[in-house]
Amino acid sequence: MEWLYALPHPLKIIVAGNHDLAVHREWYTGNWKSRPRRRAAVAEAILDLLKEPRAIVAGVVYLQDEKYTFRVHEGGKEWSVHGSPDVEAFVSRVPQTDILLTHSPPHHILDLNGAMPPTPSGCPVLAACLLTGALRPRLHVFGHIHEARGAYVHVWGQEGDHDLGAQNASQLHVHGILQEDGVKSERVPPVETLSAGDHGQTVFVNAANSPPRGGRKVPAGEPGVEPVVVDLLEEGE
């Protein structure tokens, strides 16, 4: 939390991950003894750290199946973000939102793990909600599968919607732009990607910023695992 408090960004929106099980009180109460360290943590104390006055002053917003709204600048567009760490349990009741923040990726979107052979490890329920249109965020940010960090722009309504497939992008894959050797990589998405308008495109970002276990010993945020920057563009920008 000290690291989060010290970040200069005015707003820091977070969800829990698979190493933060204590904040899932209902599950943790009955299962903490099965965890490797076998030491009970106090969920309330951890949640207090995430939501205490100091966190609020520092601009830390912890979401647990919750919606939050913000503006990039005064008088600008109100952006909605929904954060949910336990995707499969809550995804069926997540409202339409501009930004979706989850720990795990959808199935077949930047979710190939480091197994041999690599295996898609994303959530099928989340992928199904995206394909049916029950969820259609402009931006979906997740992590969990460190090997698959990268970004992908999907254009809805094009041929191939039934196959949400983009894996382990080194930079950014744009749906529908092909070369002889596959999908073309771009450093910058189209200007209209996150502009005002309907949800015709979704930017998927696996924002994992530390290397996988057994991989290169690179500090979090260093070359190869740098932060992914997405500009939220409003009408006229």
Secondary structure, 3 states (H helix, E strand, C coil): CHHHHHCCCCCEEECCCCCCHHHCHHHHHHHHHHCCCCCCCCHHHHHHHHHCHHHHHCCEEECCCEEEEEECCCCCCEEEEEEECCHHHHHHHCCCCCEEEECCCECCECCECCCCCCCECCEHHHHHHHHHCCCCCCEEEECCCHHHCEEEEEECCCCCCCCCCECCCCCEEEEEEEECCEEEECCCCCHHHHCCCCCCEEEEEECCCCCCCCCCCCCCCCCCCCCCCCCCCCCCC
